[in-house]
C-alpha cells in the first residue's frame, strides 16, 4: 500500500468530535437504563422520650378519662416510598400509665383491670400495612394486652423524616396515629357502669435511624450522625433562653 493511501486509511478511522460525543452519549444512556437496586426500608428505634400513648375512656357518662403512657420501646422498618414494606414491633410499659392521680393509677393497674403486676407491658406487632397516600396508612396487627392477643388497626400519619436539629443530629422519623379498641375484647370487664368499653388511643411517636448490620442506609443521604458545620453555633430561641437540653 502506498504511503499516501495508508495515511488516508488511518485518517478515515480517526474518531471525529461528533463521533466521540455520540459514543459518550450512548454510554450514558446505557448507564441510565441499567437497573438500580432500591434502597429498601431502613431500621429505626422507637424513641421512648418522644413517644406517648394517650388513652381516653368514658367515665360514668360524665366525661372521658384521659391518661398517658411514656417510655415505649421497639423497632421500626420504614421506607417513605413504600408503605407496604413497613414493619413495627413496639412494647408499651403499662405500669408507667399516668391518669394524674396516684390512687387512680393504682386502681387501674389492679388485678381486676389492667393487672399491671402480672402483665406490666403491652405489645403491638404489625401484620399488614396499607398505604392510603404518601402521608397516610392503615396499620393492622396484633396487640397483646393483659395476656390476651387480639387484632387492632391504627390510622397513621407520617409527619416528617429529617435530621434532628439537636445533637447527636440523628435522622428521625415522626408519626401520629389513632386507634380504637374494646377493653372487653382483652378481658378487662370490671366496673362496666363506671368505665366505658370503647378505648380511644392517640399516639405521637418518633423513631431514630439505626446504624450497623441490618440498619440499611437510605440511598443518597448523608450519614445521620454527621453534625452540621456550624452545629456549635445553633442559637436558642431567644437570647435570654438557655440552650435546649439534648433530650429535646
C-alpha positions in Angstrom: 0.0 0.0 0.0 1.4 3.4 -0.9 2.3 5.8 1.9 -0.4 8.3 0.9 -3.1 5.6 0.7 -2.1 4.2 4.2 -2.3 7.7 5.7 -5.7 8.2 4.2 -6.8 4.8 5.5 -5.7 5.7 9.1 -7.3 9.1 8.9 -10.6 7.6 7.8 -10.7 5.6 11.1 -9.8 8.5 13.4 -12.9 9.3 15.5 -14.4 12.7 14.9 -15.5 15.0 17.7 -19.1 14.2 16.7 -18.4 10.5 16.9 -16.8 10.8 20.3 -19.7 12.8 21.6 -22.1 10.2 20.1 -20.2 7.3 21.9 -20.2 9.2 25.2 -24.0 9.8 24.9 -24.6 6.2 24.1 -22.5 5.2 27.2 -24.5 7.5 29.5 -27.8 6.2 28.1 -26.7 2.6 28.8 -25.8 3.5 32.4 -29.1 5.3 32.9 -31.0 2.3 31.6 -29.2 -0.1 33.9 -31.3 -1.4 36.8 -30.7 0.4 40.1 -31.1 -1.5 43.3 -33.8 0.0 45.6 -32.6 1.4 48.9 -35.3 -0.6 50.8 -36.6 0.1 54.3 -34.2 1.5 56.9 -34.1 0.4 60.6 -35.3 2.7 63.3 -35.5 2.5 67.1 -38.6 3.9 68.9 -37.6 7.0 70.9 -39.0 6.4 74.4 -38.6 10.0 75.4 -40.7 11.4 72.5 -43.3 8.7 72.2 -46.6 8.9 74.0 -49.7 6.8 74.1 -52.7 8.8 75.2 -55.9 6.8 76.1 -59.4 8.1 76.6 -62.4 6.1 78.0 -65.8 7.1 79.2 -66.1 8.0 82.9 -69.6 7.2 84.2 -71.1 9.2 81.3 -69.8 12.5 82.7 -66.6 12.8 80.7 -63.8 10.9 79.1 -61.0 10.0 81.5 -57.6 10.6 79.9 -54.3 9.1 80.7 -50.9 8.8 79.1 -48.1 6.2 78.9 -44.5 7.2 78.2 -41.4 5.1 77.7 -42.4 2.9 74.8 -39.6 1.0 73.0 -39.3 -1.1 69.9 -38.2 -1.3 66.3 -39.5 0.1 63.0 -38.6 -0.8 59.4 -39.6 2.1 57.2 -39.3 3.3 53.6 -41.1 6.5 52.9 -41.7 5.4 49.3 -43.1 2.0 50.2 -45.7 1.7 53.0 -46.1 -2.0 52.3 -42.5 -2.7 53.5 -43.1 -1.1 56.9 -42.8 -3.3 60.0 -43.5 -2.2 63.6 -42.8 -4.1 66.9 -43.4 -1.9 69.9 -43.6 -2.5 73.7 -45.6 -0.2 75.9 -44.9 -0.2 79.6 -48.4 -0.3 81.1 -47.1 0.3 84.6 -46.0 3.8 83.6 -49.5 5.0 82.9 -50.5 8.3 84.5 -54.1 9.5 85.0 -53.0 12.4 87.1 -53.7 10.8 90.5 -51.7 8.1 92.3 -54.8 6.4 93.7 -56.5 6.3 90.4 -53.3 4.9 88.8 -53.2 2.1 91.4 -56.9 1.3 90.8 -56.4 0.9 87.1 -53.3 -1.2 87.5 -55.1 -3.5 90.0 -55.7 -7.2 89.2 -59.4 -6.6 88.2 -58.4 -4.1 85.5 -55.0 -4.0 83.7 -53.3 -6.3 86.2 -50.0 -4.5 85.9 -48.2 -6.8 88.3 -48.7 -9.9 86.2 -48.8 -8.0 82.8 -46.5 -5.0 83.0 -46.3 -4.5 79.3 -48.5 -4.4 76.2 -47.0 -5.3 72.8 -48.1 -4.4 69.3 -46.7 -6.2 66.2 -47.8 -5.1 62.7 -49.0 -7.7 60.3 -50.3 -5.6 57.4 -49.6 -2.0 56.3 -51.7 -0.5 53.5 -50.8 2.9 52.2 -53.6 5.4 51.6 -51.3 8.1 50.2 -47.7 9.3 50.7 -48.6 10.6 54.2 -51.2 8.2 55.5 -51.5 4.4 56.0 -53.6 1.8 57.7 -51.5 -0.3 60.0 -53.1 -3.5 61.3 -51.6 -6.0 63.7 -51.8 -7.9 66.9 -52.0 -6.2 70.3 -51.2 -8.3 73.4 -52.8 -6.6 76.5 -53.3 -8.2 79.9 -52.1 -11.5 78.4 -54.8 -11.5 75.6 -53.8 -11.1 72.0 -56.3 -9.6 69.5 -56.4 -7.6 66.3 -56.1 -3.8 66.3 -55.8 -1.3 63.4 -54.3 2.1 63.5 -54.7 5.1 61.2 -51.2 6.5 60.8 -50.0 9.9 59.6 -46.4 10.3 58.5 -45.2 13.7 59.7 -41.6 14.0 58.8 -38.3 12.3 58.1 -35.2 14.5 58.6 -32.1 15.1 60.5 -32.8 16.2 64.1 -31.7 19.7 64.8 -30.1 18.9 68.1 -27.1 16.6 69.0 -26.4 13.9 68.0 -28.2 15.0 64.8 -29.6 11.6 64.0 -32.1 11.1 61.2 -35.5 10.9 62.8 -39.0 9.9 61.6 -42.2 11.2 63.2 -45.7 9.8 63.2 -49.1 10.4 64.6 -51.7 7.6 64.9 -55.2 6.9 66.3 -56.9 3.6 67.1 -60.0 2.3 68.9 -60.3 -0.9 70.9 -62.7 -2.7 73.1 -61.4 -3.4 76.6 -63.8 -6.4 76.9 -62.0 -8.0 74.0 -58.9 -8.1 76.1 -60.6 -9.5 79.2 -60.9 -6.1 81.0 -64.5 -6.2 82.2 -64.6 -4.7 85.7 -66.7 -1.6 86.6 -68.9 -1.6 83.5 -71.2 1.1 85.0 -68.3 3.4 85.6 -65.8 2.6 82.8 -66.9 2.6 79.1 -65.9 -0.3 76.9 -64.5 1.7 74.0 -61.0 3.0 74.5 -59.6 5.5 72.1 -55.8 5.8 71.6 -53.9 8.8 70.4 -50.3 8.2 69.6 -47.4 10.5 69.0 -44.1 8.7 68.1 -40.6 9.4 67.0 -38.1 6.8 65.8 -34.3 7.3 65.3 -32.5 5.7 62.4 -30.0 3.0 63.4 -26.5 2.2 62.2 -24.7 -1.1 61.9 -25.6 -4.5 60.4 -29.2 -4.8 59.4 -29.7 -1.0 59.5 -29.9 -0.2 55.8 -28.9 3.4 55.0 -31.2 5.3 52.7 -29.7 5.9 49.3 -28.1 9.3 48.7 -28.3 10.6 52.2 -25.5 12.0 54.4 -24.6 9.9 57.4 -27.3 10.6 60.1 -24.7 11.2 62.8 -22.8 13.9 60.9 -23.2 17.2 62.6 -23.7 20.4 60.6 -20.5 22.5 60.3 -22.0 25.2 62.5 -23.6 22.9 65.0 -22.0 24.6 68.0 -23.4 27.9 66.8 -27.1 27.0 66.9 -28.7 29.8 68.9 -31.5 29.4 71.4 -35.0 30.6 70.5 -34.3 33.9 72.3 -31.1 35.4 73.6 -32.4 35.0 77.2 -33.2 31.3 76.8 -30.7 28.7 77.9 -29.7 26.2 75.2 -32.2 23.3 74.9 -31.3 20.0 76.7 -30.1 17.2 74.4 -33.3 15.2 75.3 -35.5 17.6 73.4 
